[in-house]
Amino acid sequence: MPEPRIWDVIICGAGLGGSAAAEVLAAEGFTTLLLEKHSVPRYKACGGGVTQEFMDGAQLPENIIERPVEHLVLHHLGNQTYEKEGKGACLWRADLDAFFARQAVTAGAMLKEREQVVAAHKENGLFHIQTSQNAFQARILIAADGVTSTILRCFGWNRFKPEEVAQTVTHEIELGEKTIAQRFGEEHLHLYFGHDISPMGYGWVFPKRDTVSVGLGCRLTHTKNLKESFDNFLRFLKKQLAGGKVVHRVAHMLPAALRQDFGKGGLLAVGDAAGLVDPLSGKGIPYAVTSGQLAAETAAYALETDSIDQASKRYHSALEENLLEGLEAKRGIQEDVYRTEANINRFLQLWLTHRATVIASSLWHASQ
C-alpha cells in the first residue's frame, strides 16, 4: 500500500512506549508511523528484569527469556541481606523491544528504521517531522525518544534538570551459565544499597543466561565521580566476577522526576521522555508500556472526535488515574529514604513484605 501523505499518528522512538502505542493505534485502524533512529533490534542499557505480571500481560515468548527469577536479594553495605520472593525473568532489552516493535508492525504500523529526527514543528494544524532521510506529516505526534527527547526539545520543552536525572554505568560481563548459578544463585536478582555504594541510588547484578548485567546508578546531583564509584563496586564484587569478560560498557541517563506537563495539544510524551520512571528503583519498563497504551487510547479518541487540541488534557487525566499517584508518592520519600543508612535499612525491611507504592503512600511516614 502507498504511504499516506499525512499520517494519523507519528511516533518517534521504537522502544517499549513507542511500540506499545503503535500497536494499539494500528490495531484500531489508524495510519501509524513508527520512526526509530537505530536498526531494530538495538542494544539498550537496562537490567532487563520483568515481573511475572508483566510477562503474562505482554504474552512474552519463551525464546526471549534469558533466565527465570524467583528471588530478589537486597544487600545493605554488604553485611545485611534481605531476601524476598519475586517471580519474573531477566531478558535482554534488545529482544524485548524488538518483540514489541514486531507486534506493532503485525498490527499494521509502519516501522522505519535509521530515521533520526533532526527537526520538527507544527504548521497549519499538522506536525512536520524531518529525519535524516525523509520528511513526514501527522495529525498527532508521540514523543517516545527517551530522557533527552529531540522531539520535545524541538517544541521548546526544557531538558531535565540535574536533580531530575540519574546517571548509570553498566557492564555486561560474560561468566558462563554454571558460574552465574554458583556465584549468584540459579534464579536470583541482586540489589546493593548503602552510601559507600551510591548515596542516592544502588548497584545491581541482573543475570542473563551466561552474562550478568552489573550496574550502578545515582542521582546526578549526588555523585562527583560515578566511574570511580562503579570501579569501587566492581572491586566489592571482585570474587563473584572473577574470570569474567566485559563485552559491553555503557553509560546512560534516566529521569528521576516527572515532567510538569505530559503533552501539549496533539503532542504527547511517553516513557522516559515524560519522566515516567520509578524514582526509587529506576524501573521504567511497565511505565513505558502503560503510558504508550494510554497515549494511544487518547490519540484514538482525539482523532475519532476531532478533539486533538484537548488530547493532552485527556492524556494527563489518564496518567493520573493509572500511574501518577504512586510515582509522585515515591518521589516524595526518595530523599528521606536515602538520607541515612538507618533509613535505607528501614525501607529494605518494609520492602520485604510490601510493594514500594504502598510503602511510599502510607507506610513510610507511619513507621517513623
Sequence and secondary structure as in RCSB ss.txt:
>XXXX:A:sequence
MPEPRIWDVIICGAGLGGSAAAEVLAAEGFTTLLLEKHSVPRYKACGGGVTQEFMDGAQLPENIIERPVEHLVLH
HLGNQTYEKEGKGACLWRADLDAFFARQAVTAGAMLKEREQVVAAHKENGLFHIQTSQNAFQARILIAADGVTST
ILRCFGWNRFKPEEVAQTVTHEIELGEKTIAQRFGEEHLHLYFGHDISPMGYGWVFPKRDTVSVGLGCRLTHTKN
LKESFDNFLRFLKKQLAGGKVVHRVAHMLPAALRQDFGKGGLLAVGDAAGLVDPLSGKGIPYAVTSGQLAAETAA
YALETDSIDQASKRYHSALEENLLEGLEAKRGIQEDVYRTEANINRFLQLWLTHRATVIASSLWHASQ
>XXXX:A:secstr
    SSEEEEEE  SHHHHHHHHHHHHTT  EEEE SS SS       EEEHHHHHHHT  GGG  EEEEEEEEE
ETTTEEEEEEEEEEE  HHHHHHHHHHHHHHHT EEE S  EEEEEEETTEEEEEESS EEEEEEEEE S TT H
HHHHTT     GGGEEEEEEEEEE  HHHHHHHH TTEEEEEESTTT TTEEEEEEE SSEEEEEEEEEGGG S 
HHHHHHHHHHHTHHHHTT EEEEEEEEEEE S  S SEETTEEE GGGGT S TTT   HHHHHHHHHHHHHHHH
HHHHHT GGGHHHHHHHHHIIIIIHHHHHHHHHHHHHHHSHHHHHHHHHHHTTS HHHIIIIIHHHT 
